[in-house]
Amino acid sequence: TQLLEQSPQFLSIQEGENLTVYCNSSSVFSSLQWYRQEPGEGPVLLVTVVTGGEVKKLKRLTFQFGDARKDSSLHITAAQPGDTGLYLCAGGDQTGANNLFFGTGTRLTVIP
Amino acid sequence: DVKVTQSSRYLVKRTGEKVFLECVQDMDHENMFWYRQDPGLGLRLIYFSYDVKMKEKGDIPEGYSVSREKKERFSLILESASTNQTSMYLCASSLSGRGNTIYFGEGSWLTVV
């Protein structure tokens, strides 16, 4: 099993603040995906990054894949209550299998 | 839109009962997965299947079995449910190949009493 540690585990911030969530591992991944999960629903894909050092922006969300493809970060600018949810990172299996290894999750609450 | 449908959203079963969780996807995906999700542990893979009648153990297969008789359907079976199997179960599917998006169902909340 390839472990992915996310930090922080819980984050509660005021609307308008910025935040960064980290996803770290000692393993190398073929790709890194970020999902958001709302209560009572399954995770929904936000982004996939595949190249070491890659940065992708999705409106107020910025995703970065580490140069060594072992870690990733998610930065949210000017957080809004609609950003509230569980954020999960997931690393693609280097062996070529289609499996993903999921992180432990970061539960974000944005207070209006 | 891709649709992954889990037949039961909420179940309460007794210890020792046999439990079936059904999952159907409508996008002709080759891969299907069963995960369980527990607080602080993230999603852990129980079993996955990359083709009809094919299955591979994930990280925590003990106490579970699976069945994939048709491409669109992947069933998770708890032969004799135990209280430590109380959890949220998520089914997912994807096309074959690296880096493809995995689409999740809404989840099945199982409580074993």
Interface residues (C-beta under 8 A of the other chain):
Chain A: T1 L4 Q6 Q9 S30 S31 Q33 G40 E41 G42 P43 V44 L45 T48 V50 L88 A90 G92 D93 G96 A97 N98 N99 L100 F102 G103 T104 G105
Chain B: V4 N31 F33 Y35 G40 L41 G42 L43 R44 L45 F48 Y50 E56 G58 D59 L90 A92 S94 S96 G97 R98 G99 N100 T101 I102 Y103 F104 G105 E106 G107
